[in-house]
Amino acid sequence: MNAGRRTGQVRIIGGDWRGRKLAVPDRPGLRPTGDRARETLFNWLQGRVAGRRAADLFAGSGALGLEAASRGAARVDLVERDRSLIEGLKSAVAAWPGAERVSFAPVDAMAWLALIDEPLDLVFVDPPFDAGLHAAVLDALSAPGRLAPDARVYVESDRRSSDPLDGRDDYDVLREKILGDVRLQLLTRTQEDAGRAA
């Protein structure tokens, strides 16, 4: 980050870490999920966070993954290829109670998914909107062993672009909402597709 560039903040809005703040460096494409979107998402997920394994595949500010950890997820993997962002997150949460449930992976999301050894219960997919990664990530998550049978996948995308689910039949949309220019979607694998992958 260049000297003199402003740094914003994002705060955890619920759970054990409610009110704690994280610095958000000024980086191209870094767009933390806002309070309203996170409140909507975690209202949708009530009863499906505590004790689960979660992954934030484009962690950036860490807002989504750390919100899940704050609300009792058993393990949260923050995956972010920008090593300096990961190091900043690691330093920020090191002293938070329960921080041992959070792991930090300074790697590309697709590479990380290829190496996971147990299914995920909850996945956050919020890449930079102009990166064109939604389809590839949803494809990767559809591979056998990547998602638990009742897993939930949260996707954020630009509402002005095509719906990431257009033309797909391997996911069902459970909930959907538009907030400003952002499309929020909560997905699950279709039952037939999940059965084939189990």
TORPA-4810 file (N, C-alpha, C, O; in nm, 3 decimals):
<nodes>
NODE_1_0.085_-0.119_0.000_0.000_0.000_0.000_0.088_0.123_0.000_0.185_0.129_0.075_M
NODE_2_0.056_0.221_-0.082_0.136_0.343_-0.089_0.115_0.428_0.035_0.005_0.435_0.089_N
NODE_3_0.223_0.491_0.079_0.211_0.581_0.194_0.113_0.691_0.159_0.112_0.742_0.047_A
NODE_4_0.032_0.729_0.256_-0.063_0.835_0.234_-0.200_0.787_0.187_-0.296_0.864_0.190_G
NODE_5_-0.210_0.664_0.145_-0.341_0.612_0.106_-0.425_0.587_0.231_-0.376_0.531_0.329_R
NODE_6_-0.549_0.628_0.227_-0.634_0.616_0.345_-0.674_0.472_0.371_-0.687_0.390_0.280_R
NODE_7_-0.692_0.443_0.498_-0.738_0.312_0.539_-0.873_0.327_0.607_-0.889_0.410_0.697_T
NODE_8_-0.972_0.248_0.564_-1.103_0.251_0.628_-1.111_0.143_0.734_-1.012_0.081_0.770_G
NODE_9_-1.232_0.123_0.784_-1.254_0.022_0.886_-1.384_-0.051_0.859_-1.476_0.003_0.798_Q
NODE_10_-1.389_-0.174_0.905_-1.513_-0.250_0.905_-1.525_-0.312_1.044_-1.425_-0.348_1.106_V
NODE_11_-1.647_-0.323_1.093_-1.665_-0.376_1.228_-1.745_-0.504_1.224_-1.829_-0.524_1.136_R
NODE_12_-1.717_-0.591_1.320_-1.795_-0.713_1.338_-1.929_-0.674_1.401_-1.932_-0.599_1.499_I
NODE_13_-2.039_-0.723_1.346_-2.171_-0.673_1.391_-2.246_-0.768_1.484_-2.349_-0.730_1.539_I
NODE_14_-2.196_-0.891_1.503_-2.266_-0.983_1.591_-2.174_-1.086_1.653_-2.061_-1.103_1.608_G
NODE_15_-2.222_-1.154_1.756_-2.145_-1.262_1.817_-2.043_-1.215_1.919_-2.049_-1.102_1.968_G
NODE_16_-1.949_-1.303_1.951_-1.851_-1.279_2.056_-1.761_-1.159_2.028_-1.714_-1.093_2.121_D
NODE_17_-1.737_-1.131_1.901_-1.646_-1.021_1.864_-1.720_-0.896_1.821_-1.661_-0.807_1.759_W
NODE_18_-1.845_-0.889_1.852_-1.927_-0.774_1.811_-1.858_-0.644_1.852_-1.813_-0.628_1.966_R
NODE_19_-1.852_-0.550_1.757_-1.794_-0.419_1.784_-1.646_-0.408_1.755_-1.593_-0.297_1.745_G
NODE_20_-1.578_-0.521_1.742_-1.435_-0.515_1.710_-1.417_-0.467_1.566_-1.499_-0.497_1.478_R
NODE_21_-1.309_-0.392_1.543_-1.289_-0.329_1.413_-1.166_-0.385_1.342_-1.069_-0.427_1.404_K
NODE_22_-1.176_-0.384_1.209_-1.066_-0.428_1.124_-1.032_-0.316_1.027_-1.120_-0.250_0.971_L
NODE_23_-0.904_-0.296_1.008_-0.859_-0.197_0.910_-0.885_-0.249_0.770_-0.871_-0.369_0.744_A
NODE_24_-0.922_-0.161_0.679_-0.944_-0.197_0.539_-0.851_-0.112_0.453_-0.879_0.005_0.428_V
NODE_25_-0.740_-0.171_0.407_-0.648_-0.094_0.323_-0.714_-0.054_0.191_-0.805_-0.121_0.143_P
NODE_26_-0.667_0.054_0.136_-0.717_0.103_0.007_-0.649_0.024_-0.103_-0.535_0.052_-0.140_D
NODE_27_-0.720_-0.074_-0.156_-0.666_-0.160_-0.261_-0.765_-0.171_-0.375_-0.886_-0.172_-0.351_R
NODE_28_-0.718_-0.178_-0.499_-0.809_-0.196_-0.612_-0.890_-0.325_-0.594_-0.833_-0.431_-0.566_P
NODE_29_-1.020_-0.316_-0.612_-1.106_-0.434_-0.604_-1.144_-0.476_-0.464_-1.228_-0.565_-0.447_G
NODE_30_-1.084_-0.415_-0.362_-1.117_-0.453_-0.224_-1.243_-0.378_-0.182_-1.243_-0.255_-0.169_L
NODE_31_-1.350_-0.453_-0.161_-1.483_-0.397_-0.138_-1.548_-0.475_-0.025_-1.622_-0.570_-0.051_R
NODE_32_-1.522_-0.437_0.101_-1.578_-0.514_0.213_-1.730_-0.521_0.209_-1.797_-0.425_0.173_P
NODE_33_-1.783_-0.637_0.246_-1.927_-0.652_0.256_-1.979_-0.564_0.369_-1.933_-0.575_0.483_T
NODE_34_-2.073_-0.478_0.337_-2.123_-0.380_0.434_-2.207_-0.441_0.544_-2.244_-0.558_0.540_G
NODE_35_-2.237_-0.358_0.643_-2.314_-0.402_0.760_-2.451_-0.457_0.720_-2.492_-0.562_0.770_D
NODE_36_-2.521_-0.387_0.631_-2.657_-0.431_0.594_-2.654_-0.567_0.526_-2.737_-0.653_0.554_R
NODE_37_-2.558_-0.586_0.437_-2.549_-0.714_0.367_-2.514_-0.825_0.464_-2.572_-0.934_0.457_A
NODE_38_-2.421_-0.801_0.555_-2.384_-0.905_0.652_-2.499_-0.935_0.747_-2.521_-1.051_0.784_R
NODE_39_-2.572_-0.832_0.788_-2.688_-0.857_0.875_-2.790_-0.942_0.802_-2.847_-1.035_0.860_E
NODE_40_-2.815_-0.911_0.675_-2.909_-0.991_0.595_-2.862_-1.135_0.585_-2.939_-1.228_0.609_T
NODE_41_-2.735_-1.153_0.548_-2.680_-1.287_0.531_-2.692_-1.369_0.658_-2.739_-1.483_0.654_L
NODE_42_-2.650_-1.314_0.770_-2.648_-1.394_0.893_-2.787_-1.413_0.952_-2.809_-1.504_1.032_F
NODE_43_-2.881_-1.328_0.914_-3.021_-1.359_0.946_-3.067_-1.480_0.866_-3.137_-1.566_0.919_N
NODE_44_-3.027_-1.487_0.740_-3.059_-1.604_0.658_-2.998_-1.731_0.714_-3.056_-1.839_0.703_W
NODE_45_-2.881_-1.718_0.776_-2.804_-1.834_0.820_-2.830_-1.873_0.965_-2.759_-1.958_1.019_L
NODE_46_-2.927_-1.814_1.029_-2.950_-1.845_1.171_-2.961_-1.995_1.191_-3.037_-2.064_1.123_Q
NODE_47_-2.882_-2.046_1.288_-2.881_-2.188_1.318_-2.788_-2.270_1.231_-2.777_-2.391_1.249_G
NODE_48_-2.719_-2.206_1.135_-2.633_-2.280_1.043_-2.488_-2.234_1.049_-2.412_-2.260_0.956_R
NODE_49_-2.449_-2.165_1.154_-2.312_-2.115_1.165_-2.237_-2.185_1.278_-2.127_-2.236_1.256_V
NODE_50_-2.294_-2.188_1.396_-2.226_-2.244_1.513_-2.188_-2.389_1.489_-2.270_-2.470_1.446_A
NODE_51_-2.063_-2.420_1.516_-2.012_-2.556_1.503_-1.978_-2.600_1.362_-1.937_-2.715_1.343_G
NODE_52_-1.994_-2.513_1.264_-1.972_-2.550_1.124_-1.832_-2.510_1.077_-1.764_-2.428_1.139_R
NODE_53_-1.792_-2.572_0.965_-1.667_-2.533_0.899_-1.700_-2.436_0.786_-1.780_-2.467_0.697_R
NODE_54_-1.636_-2.318_0.790_-1.663_-2.215_0.691_-1.535_-2.174_0.620_-1.425_-2.190_0.673_A
NODE_55_-1.552_-2.122_0.498_-1.438_-2.070_0.423_-1.479_-1.940_0.355_-1.584_-1.932_0.291_A
NODE_56_-1.395_-1.840_0.369_-1.412_-1.711_0.302_-1.307_-1.709_0.190_-1.189_-1.684_0.215_D
NODE_57_-1.351_-1.737_0.066_-1.257_-1.767_-0.042_-1.185_-1.646_-0.100_-1.080_-1.661_-0.162_L
NODE_58_-1.240_-1.528_-0.081_-1.174_-1.405_-0.126_-1.180_-1.310_-0.007_-1.252_-1.210_-0.010_F
NODE_59_-1.105_-1.342_0.096_-1.129_-1.284_0.228_-1.116_-1.132_0.232_-1.196_-1.066_0.298_A
NODE_60_-1.017_-1.076_0.162_-1.002_-0.930_0.161_-0.993_-0.872_0.300_-0.893_-0.892_0.369_G
NODE_61_-1.096_-0.800_0.342_-1.098_-0.739_0.476_-1.121_-0.842_0.585_-1.097_-0.813_0.702_S
NODE_62_-1.168_-0.962_0.549_-1.199_-1.065_0.648_-1.337_-1.053_0.708_-1.371_-1.132_0.797_G
NODE_63_-1.418_-0.957_0.663_-1.545_-0.928_0.729_-1.639_-1.048_0.733_-1.699_-1.074_0.836_A
NODE_64_-1.652_-1.120_0.622_-1.747_-1.232_0.620_-1.699_-1.349_0.705_-1.774_-1.400_0.789_L
NODE_65_-1.576_-1.391_0.685_-1.524_-1.505_0.759_-1.517_-1.479_0.908_-1.551_-1.567_0.988_G
NODE_66_-1.473_-1.360_0.946_-1.460_-1.330_1.088_-1.597_-1.310_1.153_-1.613_-1.336_1.272_L
NODE_67_-1.695_-1.266_1.076_-1.831_-1.259_1.129_-1.880_-1.400_1.162_-1.946_-1.421_1.264_E
NODE_68_-1.849_-1.497_1.075_-1.887_-1.635_1.101_-1.816_-1.690_1.225_-1.878_-1.757_1.307_A
NODE_69_-1.687_-1.661_1.238_-1.613_-1.705_1.355_-1.671_-1.643_1.482_-1.683_-1.710_1.585_A
NODE_70_-1.704_-1.516_1.475_-1.762_-1.447_1.590_-1.891_-1.512_1.635_-1.924_-1.511_1.754_S
NODE_71_-1.964_-1.569_1.539_-2.094_-1.631_1.568_-2.084_-1.781_1.593_-2.185_-1.851_1.591_R
NODE_72_-1.962_-1.831_1.617_-1.947_-1.967_1.668_-1.907_-2.073_1.569_-1.910_-2.191_1.603_G
NODE_73_-1.868_-2.037_1.446_-1.820_-2.139_1.353_-1.702_-2.212_1.416_-1.616_-2.150_1.478_A
NODE_74_-1.698_-2.344_1.399_-1.592_-2.424_1.460_-1.456_-2.398_1.396_-1.353_-2.400_1.464_A
NODE_75_-1.457_-2.372_1.267_-1.333_-2.343_1.195_-1.366_-2.252_1.078_-1.464_-2.273_1.007_R
NODE_76_-1.283_-2.150_1.060_-1.300_-2.058_0.948_-1.165_-2.043_0.879_-1.065_-2.008_0.941_V
NODE_77_-1.165_-2.071_0.749_-1.046_-2.050_0.668_-1.061_-1.920_0.591_-1.155_-1.903_0.513_D
NODE_78_-0.968_-1.828_0.614_-0.963_-1.704_0.537_-0.864_-1.724_0.424_-0.744_-1.738_0.448_L
NODE_79_-0.912_-1.725_0.302_-0.831_-1.752_0.184_-0.816_-1.621_0.107_-0.915_-1.562_0.065_V
NODE_80_-0.694_-1.577_0.089_-0.668_-1.449_0.022_-0.528_-1.451_-0.037_-0.430_-1.470_0.036_E
NODE_81_-0.518_-1.432_-0.169_-0.387_-1.444_-0.233_-0.295_-1.325_-0.205_-0.174_-1.335_-0.225_R
NODE_82_-0.352_-1.212_-0.160_-0.270_-1.096_-0.124_-0.210_-1.121_0.015_-0.276_-1.107_0.117_D
NODE_83_-0.085_-1.158_0.015_-0.019_-1.198_0.141_-0.021_-1.086_0.246_-0.034_-1.114_0.365_R
NODE_84_-0.009_-0.962_0.203_-0.006_-0.853_0.300_-0.142_-0.837_0.368_-0.148_-0.802_0.486_S
NODE_85_-0.251_-0.862_0.295_-0.383_-0.858_0.358_-0.397_-0.969_0.462_-0.450_-0.946_0.571_L
NODE_86_-0.351_-1.088_0.427_-0.358_-1.200_0.521_-0.275_-1.173_0.645_-0.319_-1.200_0.757_I
NODE_87_-0.155_-1.120_0.627_-0.070_-1.090_0.743_-0.136_-0.985_0.831_-0.127_-0.992_0.954_E
NODE_88_-0.201_-0.886_0.770_-0.271_-0.785_0.848_-0.385_-0.844_0.929_-0.406_-0.807_1.044_G
NODE_89_-0.459_-0.935_0.867_-0.569_-1.001_0.939_-0.517_-1.086_1.054_-0.572_-1.086_1.164_L
NODE_90_-0.411_-1.158_1.026_-0.354_-1.245_1.129_-0.311_-1.163_1.251_-0.336_-1.203_1.365_K
NODE_91_-0.247_-1.051_1.226_-0.203_-0.965_1.337_-0.323_-0.905_1.410_-0.322_-0.894_1.533_S
NODE_92_-0.424_-0.866_1.334_-0.539_-0.798_1.395_-0.615_-0.887_1.492_-0.660_-0.841_1.597_A
NODE_93_-0.630_-1.015_1.457_-0.717_-1.102_1.538_-0.639_-1.192_1.634_-0.700_-1.269_1.709_V
NODE_94_-0.507_-1.185_1.633_-0.426_-1.277_1.712_-0.465_-1.279_1.859_-0.463_-1.385_1.922_A
NODE_95_-0.500_-1.165_1.914_-0.531_-1.158_2.057_-0.680_-1.170_2.087_-0.720_-1.163_2.203_A
NODE_96_-0.762_-1.189_1.986_-0.906_-1.203_2.010_-0.935_-1.340_2.070_-0.878_-1.439_2.025_W
NODE_97_-1.023_-1.349_2.170_-1.056_-1.479_2.228_-1.121_-1.571_2.125_-1.217_-1.532_2.059_P
NODE_98_-1.067_-1.692_2.112_-1.122_-1.786_2.014_-1.059_-1.775_1.877_-1.103_-1.842_1.783_G
NODE_99_-0.955_-1.691_1.863_-0.893_-1.671_1.732_-0.826_-1.797_1.678_-0.796_-1.804_1.559_A
NODE_100_-0.804_-1.895_1.763_-0.741_-2.020_1.716_-0.833_-2.096_1.620_-0.787_-2.188_1.552_E
NODE_101_-0.960_-2.060_1.615_-1.052_-2.126_1.521_-1.039_-2.070_1.379_-1.102_-2.121_1.286_R
NODE_102_-0.958_-1.967_1.363_-0.941_-1.903_1.232_-0.805_-1.941_1.175_-0.703_-1.929_1.243_V
NODE_103_-0.805_-1.987_1.051_-0.677_-2.016_0.984_-0.664_-1.923_0.863_-0.763_-1.872_0.810_S
NODE_104_-0.541_-1.902_0.822_-0.510_-1.802_0.721_-0.435_-1.867_0.606_-0.330_-1.928_0.627_F
NODE_105_-0.488_-1.855_0.486_-0.428_-1.920_0.369_-0.395_-1.814_0.264_-0.484_-1.766_0.194_A
NODE_106_-0.266_-1.777_0.252_-0.226_-1.675_0.155_-0.208_-1.736_0.015_-0.099_-1.733_-0.041_P
NODE_107_-0.315_-1.790_-0.039_-0.308_-1.858_-0.168_-0.431_-1.822_-0.252_-0.527_-1.764_-0.202_V
NODE_108_-0.425_-1.857_-0.378_-0.538_-1.841_-0.469_-0.652_-1.934_-0.426_-0.628_-2.048_-0.387_D
NODE_109_-0.776_-1.884_-0.434_-0.891_-1.962_-0.390_-0.905_-2.095_-0.464_-0.937_-2.197_-0.403_A
NODE_110_-0.881_-2.095_-0.594_-0.896_-2.218_-0.671_-0.791_-2.321_-0.630_-0.822_-2.440_-0.620_M
NODE_111_-0.670_-2.277_-0.606_-0.564_-2.368_-0.560_-0.599_-2.424_-0.423_-0.577_-2.543_-0.397_A
NODE_112_-0.652_-2.341_-0.335_-0.688_-2.386_-0.200_-0.799_-2.491_-0.207_-0.793_-2.593_-0.138_W
NODE_113_-0.899_-2.466_-0.290_-1.010_-2.561_-0.301_-0.963_-2.698_-0.349_-1.020_-2.801_-0.310_L
NODE_114_-0.861_-2.700_-0.433_-0.810_-2.827_-0.485_-0.745_-2.912_-0.377_-0.724_-3.031_-0.396_A
NODE_115_-0.713_-2.850_-0.263_-0.637_-2.920_-0.159_-0.718_-2.951_-0.033_-0.666_-3.016_0.058_L
NODE_116_-0.842_-2.907_-0.025_-0.914_-2.927_0.100_-0.939_-3.076_0.123_-0.956_-3.154_0.029_I
NODE_117_-0.941_-3.114_0.252_-0.949_-3.256_0.287_-1.079_-3.294_0.357_-1.096_-3.410_0.396_D
NODE_118_-1.171_-3.199_0.374_-1.301_-3.231_0.431_-1.403_-3.133_0.376_-1.368_-3.019_0.343_E
NODE_119_-1.529_-3.174_0.366_-1.630_-3.088_0.304_-1.656_-2.961_0.386_-1.641_-2.960_0.508_P
NODE_120_-1.694_-2.857_0.316_-1.726_-2.729_0.378_-1.876_-2.719_0.402_-1.958_-2.765_0.322_L
NODE_121_-1.911_-2.658_0.515_-2.052_-2.637_0.548_-2.104_-2.502_0.501_-2.222_-2.485_0.472_D
NODE_122_-2.013_-2.405_0.494_-2.051_-2.269_0.465_-1.938_-2.203_0.387_-1.823_-2.202_0.432_L
NODE_123_-1.971_-2.147_0.271_-1.868_-2.087_0.185_-1.914_-1.948_0.143_-2.029_-1.928_0.103_V
NODE_124_-1.823_-1.851_0.154_-1.848_-1.715_0.110_-1.772_-1.691_-0.020_-1.650_-1.709_-0.025_F
NODE_125_-1.845_-1.651_-0.123_-1.785_-1.627_-0.256_-1.812_-1.481_-0.292_-1.921_-1.445_-0.337_V
NODE_126_-1.712_-1.398_-0.271_-1.725_-1.254_-0.297_-1.598_-1.202_-0.362_-1.526_-1.121_-0.302_D
NODE_127_-1.569_-1.247_-0.485_-1.447_-1.200_-0.553_-1.465_-1.058_-0.605_-1.578_-1.008_-0.609_P
NODE_128_-1.356_-0.992_-0.645_-1.372_-0.863_-0.714_-1.470_-0.880_-0.830_-1.460_-0.976_-0.908_P
NODE_129_-1.563_-0.788_-0.841_-1.671_-0.805_-0.939_-1.621_-0.815_-1.083_-1.683_-0.881_-1.166_F
NODE_130_-1.510_-0.749_-1.112_-1.462_-0.748_-1.250_-1.367_-0.864_-1.281_-1.308_-0.869_-1.389_D
NODE_131_-1.351_-0.956_-1.187_-1.253_-1.065_-1.206_-1.311_-1.183_-1.285_-1.236_-1.267_-1.335_A
NODE_132_-1.443_-1.190_-1.297_-1.505_-1.298_-1.373_-1.484_-1.436_-1.315_-1.467_-1.533_-1.390_G
NODE_133_-1.483_-1.447_-1.181_-1.448_-1.573_-1.115_-1.568_-1.652_-1.063_-1.551_-1.767_-1.022_L
NODE_134_-1.686_-1.594_-1.063_-1.799_-1.663_-1.000_-1.823_-1.802_-1.058_-1.836_-1.899_-0.983_H
NODE_135_-1.828_-1.812_-1.189_-1.860_-1.941_-1.251_-1.755_-2.046_-1.218_-1.789_-2.160_-1.187_A
NODE_136_-1.628_-2.009_-1.226_-1.520_-2.105_-1.199_-1.524_-2.154_-1.055_-1.501_-2.272_-1.028_A
NODE_137_-1.553_-2.065_-0.962_-1.558_-2.104_-0.821_-1.678_-2.195_-0.795_-1.666_-2.295_-0.725_V
NODE_138_-1.793_-2.161_-0.852_-1.910_-2.247_-0.833_-1.887_-2.384_-0.896_-1.932_-2.485_-0.842_L
NODE_139_-1.818_-2.388_-1.010_-1.782_-2.517_-1.070_-1.694_-2.597_-0.975_-1.717_-2.716_-0.952_D
NODE_140_-1.592_-2.531_-0.919_-1.498_-2.600_-0.830_-1.570_-2.653_-0.706_-1.541_-2.763_-0.659_A
NODE_141_-1.662_-2.575_-0.652_-1.736_-2.619_-0.533_-1.828_-2.737_-0.563_-1.864_-2.811_-0.472_L
NODE_142_-1.866_-2.754_-0.688_-1.954_-2.866_-0.726_-1.880_-2.999_-0.732_-1.944_-3.104_-0.739_S
NODE_143_-1.747_-2.996_-0.730_-1.671_-3.121_-0.738_-1.695_-3.206_-0.614_-1.720_-3.152_-0.506_A
NODE_144_-1.688_-3.339_-0.628_-1.710_-3.428_-0.513_-1.620_-3.395_-0.395_-1.501_-3.369_-0.412_P
NODE_145_-1.678_-3.396_-0.276_-1.601_-3.377_-0.154_-1.578_-3.234_-0.113_-1.519_-3.209_-0.008_G
NODE_146_-1.624_-3.139_-0.193_-1.598_-2.998_-0.159_-1.703_-2.942_-0.062_-1.670_-2.864_0.027_R
NODE_147_-1.829_-2.982_-0.080_-1.938_-2.929_0.003_-2.008_-3.040_0.078_-2.032_-3.148_0.024_L
NODE_148_-2.042_-3.011_0.204_-2.127_-3.103_0.280_-2.266_-3.107_0.214_-2.303_-3.013_0.144_A
NODE_149_-2.341_-3.215_0.234_-2.471_-3.229_0.167_-2.567_-3.113_0.190_-2.643_-3.077_0.100_P
NODE_150_-2.564_-3.053_0.309_-2.655_-2.942_0.337_-2.583_-2.808_0.342_-2.628_-2.715_0.408_D
NODE_151_-2.471_-2.798_0.272_-2.389_-2.677_0.275_-2.465_-2.557_0.218_-2.558_-2.572_0.139_A
NODE_152_-2.424_-2.441_0.261_-2.476_-2.315_0.209_-2.360_-2.237_0.145_-2.249_-2.231_0.199_R
NODE_153_-2.388_-2.179_0.030_-2.289_-2.099_-0.042_-2.347_-1.959_-0.061_-2.454_-1.942_-0.120_V
NODE_154_-2.276_-1.861_-0.010_-2.318_-1.722_-0.023_-2.239_-1.657_-0.136_-2.116_-1.666_-0.141_Y
NODE_155_-2.311_-1.590_-0.227_-2.248_-1.527_-0.342_-2.289_-1.381_-0.348_-2.407_-1.347_-0.339_V
NODE_156_-2.188_-1.294_-0.363_-2.213_-1.152_-0.389_-2.170_-1.122_-0.531_-2.064_-1.167_-0.575_E
NODE_157_-2.251_-1.045_-0.601_-2.217_-1.008_-0.738_-2.277_-0.872_-0.771_-2.361_-0.820_-0.698_S
NODE_158_-2.233_-0.816_-0.881_-2.281_-0.687_-0.928_-2.417_-0.708_-0.994_-2.429_-0.784_-1.091_D
NODE_159_-2.520_-0.643_-0.943_-2.654_-0.665_-0.998_-2.665_-0.617_-1.142_-2.757_-0.657_-1.214_R
NODE_160_-2.571_-0.532_-1.184_-2.575_-0.480_-1.322_-2.516_-0.579_-1.421_-2.529_-0.561_-1.542_R
NODE_161_-2.452_-0.683_-1.370_-2.397_-0.787_-1.457_-2.492_-0.907_-1.457_-2.591_-0.909_-1.385_S
NODE_162_-2.461_-1.006_-1.539_-2.548_-1.123_-1.546_-2.547_-1.200_-1.414_-2.447_-1.200_-1.343_S
NODE_163_-2.656_-1.262_-1.384_-2.671_-1.343_-1.263_-2.574_-1.460_-1.271_-2.574_-1.533_-1.371_D
NODE_164_-2.490_-1.482_-1.168_-2.395_-1.594_-1.171_-2.463_-1.730_-1.184_-2.398_-1.829_-1.220_P
NODE_165_-2.594_-1.737_-1.155_-2.666_-1.864_-1.164_-2.733_-1.885_-1.300_-2.791_-1.991_-1.325_L
NODE_166_-2.726_-1.787_-1.387_-2.788_-1.801_-1.519_-2.729_-1.922_-1.592_-2.607_-1.936_-1.604_D
NODE_167_-2.816_-2.009_-1.639_-2.773_-2.125_-1.714_-2.724_-2.242_-1.630_-2.681_-2.343_-1.685_G
NODE_168_-2.729_-2.230_-1.499_-2.683_-2.338_-1.410_-2.801_-2.413_-1.353_-2.906_-2.355_-1.327_R
NODE_169_-2.783_-2.545_-1.335_-2.887_-2.623_-1.267_-2.830_-2.703_-1.151_-2.896_-2.792_-1.098_D
NODE_170_-2.705_-2.671_-1.112_-2.642_-2.746_-1.003_-2.658_-2.679_-0.867_-2.615_-2.735_-0.765_D
NODE_171_-2.719_-2.561_-0.863_-2.746_-2.490_-0.737_-2.889_-2.440_-0.737_-2.945_-2.404_-0.841_Y
NODE_172_-2.947_-2.439_-0.618_-3.078_-2.376_-0.597_-3.058_-2.247_-0.519_-2.976_-2.242_-0.427_D
NODE_173_-3.132_-2.145_-0.555_-3.127_-2.018_-0.482_-3.228_-2.025_-0.368_-3.348_-2.035_-0.390_V
NODE_174_-3.177_-2.019_-0.245_-3.264_-2.023_-0.127_-3.315_-1.885_-0.090_-3.432_-1.868_-0.056_L
NODE_175_-3.227_-1.787_-0.098_-3.264_-1.649_-0.065_-3.190_-1.556_-0.161_-3.080_-1.587_-0.207_R
NODE_176_-3.250_-1.441_-0.189_-3.188_-1.345_-0.278_-3.236_-1.205_-0.242_-3.351_-1.186_-0.204_E
NODE_177_-3.145_-1.108_-0.254_-3.182_-0.971_-0.223_-3.088_-0.877_-0.299_-2.972_-0.910_-0.322_K
NODE_178_-3.139_-0.763_-0.338_-3.058_-0.658_-0.400_-3.042_-0.546_-0.298_-3.140_-0.496_-0.244_I
NODE_179_-2.917_-0.507_-0.273_-2.888_-0.391_-0.190_-2.802_-0.297_-0.273_-2.684_-0.322_-0.296_L
NODE_180_-2.862_-0.188_-0.318_-2.788_-0.096_-0.405_-2.749_-0.166_-0.533_-2.834_-0.217_-0.606_G
NODE_181_-2.619_-0.168_-0.561_-2.570_-0.232_-0.683_-2.525_-0.376_-0.660_-2.467_-0.438_-0.749_D
NODE_182_-2.551_-0.429_-0.541_-2.500_-0.562_-0.505_-2.613_-0.664_-0.497_-2.718_-0.638_-0.437_V
NODE_183_-2.591_-0.778_-0.559_-2.685_-0.890_-0.554_-2.634_-0.989_-0.449_-2.520_-1.035_-0.456_R
NODE_184_-2.718_-1.022_-0.353_-2.685_-1.121_-0.250_-2.764_-1.247_-0.279_-2.885_-1.241_-0.303_L
NODE_185_-2.698_-1.362_-0.279_-2.765_-1.489_-0.303_-2.714_-1.594_-0.206_-2.594_-1.606_-0.184_Q
NODE_186_-2.806_-1.669_-0.149_-2.771_-1.783_-0.066_-2.814_-1.909_-0.140_-2.931_-1.925_-0.175_L
NODE_187_-2.718_-1.996_-0.164_-2.738_-2.112_-0.249_-2.719_-2.242_-0.173_-2.655_-2.246_-0.068_L
NODE_188_-2.776_-2.348_-0.227_-2.744_-2.484_-0.185_-2.734_-2.568_-0.312_-2.791_-2.533_-0.415_T
NODE_189_-2.662_-2.677_-0.303_-2.656_-2.766_-0.418_-2.793_-2.826_-0.443_-2.866_-2.854_-0.348_R
NODE_190_-2.829_-2.847_-0.569_-2.953_-2.915_-0.597_-2.945_-3.056_-0.539_-2.838_-3.117_-0.536_T
NODE_191_-3.057_-3.108_-0.492_-3.055_-3.238_-0.424_-3.002_-3.349_-0.514_-2.924_-3.433_-0.469_Q
NODE_192_-3.042_-3.349_-0.640_-2.995_-3.452_-0.731_-2.846_-3.441_-0.751_-2.775_-3.542_-0.753_E
NODE_193_-2.797_-3.317_-0.768_-2.655_-3.297_-0.792_-2.573_-3.331_-0.667_-2.467_-3.392_-0.677_D
NODE_194_-2.622_-3.291_-0.551_-2.552_-3.320_-0.426_-2.543_-3.470_-0.403_-2.442_-3.520_-0.353_A
NODE_195_-2.649_-3.543_-0.439_-2.647_-3.686_-0.423_-2.543_-3.754_-0.509_-2.479_-3.851_-0.467_G
NODE_196_-2.524_-3.704_-0.631_-2.422_-3.762_-0.720_-2.282_-3.735_-0.667_-2.192_-3.817_-0.687_R
NODE_197_-2.263_-3.620_-0.599_-2.129_-3.583_-0.554_-2.094_-3.646_-0.421_-1.976_-3.648_-0.384_A
NODE_198_-2.191_-3.695_-0.349_-2.164_-3.750_-0.215_-2.079_-3.876_-0.221_-2.047_-3.934_-0.118_A
</nodes>
